Amino acid sequence: MSQSRHVPVMLQRCLDMLAPALTEPGAVVVDCTLGLGGHSEALLTRFPEARLVALDRDKEALRLSGERLAPFGDRATLVHAVYDDLPEVLDRLGIPRVQGVLFDLGVSSMQLDEADRGFAYAQDAPLDMRMDQTTGISAAEVLNTYPPGELVRILRAYGEEKQAKRIVSAVVREREKEPFSNSARLVELIRDSLPQAAKRTGGNPAKRTFQALRIEVNGELSVLERAIPAAVKALAVGGRIAVLSYHSLEDRLVKQVFAAGAATTAPPGLPVVPERYQPRLKLLTRGAELPTEEEVAENRRAAPARLRGAQRIREDAE
């Protein structure tokens, strides 16, 4: 597997956004989604005085990026952890506050490209989808054992799939004949159960169902709900956070946390707003920034990316 073809999304923009916080000697930057180490390598290269802490729940990703980041020696600390473990990880390393945090929430190229992980709907593979293959239940188990109502809820909530009921009826009918184990059978079933009009829009008709299963298997949204506030809390004053998300559910979550931090919490009508009610964050993006057309042409995985950034401007009120 060549690492050269994995192009980190919106790399330059992420580095520029974090730059003002990472120039001081001893600055610590956390890459919460190490993957193949593309963003991490660029951070260590561009900020030679900075130290990196990088997390990933995927042991194979840690092994590969460990090789890639080996030249940086002890400037890079790699940790096997899910990103909502950030407070515990920093505590263990004796790091009270950090200057920069980066999240790239896309499924790593490695996971999509390794056929046997079952993330991609374009090739037949076991329906696994666990980012950490040492723990948790697989996508096949979700499909074969969840009650129909729960499956409908997951497809609607996490896949924004309008045809959830039709797909789930077909799944339930088919799993009684034989449990699901491979992705090709699921893709075919989805194709067969959708009305013609639904097949004509938005790429592969299985995309939304696969996204929903992946989010459920890895608990992605509940992890993110804990992780983003924890990351903001870990920032020193002046520290910056950049988050790349790839679907509206993630982006909405990030937007809500940033907006809450950037708002005053004062009761209305105060002539002067006391310090403890002042905003904690300053937004660094107007809305979400999108990748350029050139970048999307070069790297189609960048197409759905949305970047939001914020800077810590005050301590939390006691």
Summary of the structure (lengths in Angstrom):
residues: 318
radius of gyration: 20.9
end to end distance: 50.0
largest distance: 69.4
contacts: 1003
relative contact order: 0.14
helix: 49%
strand: 14%
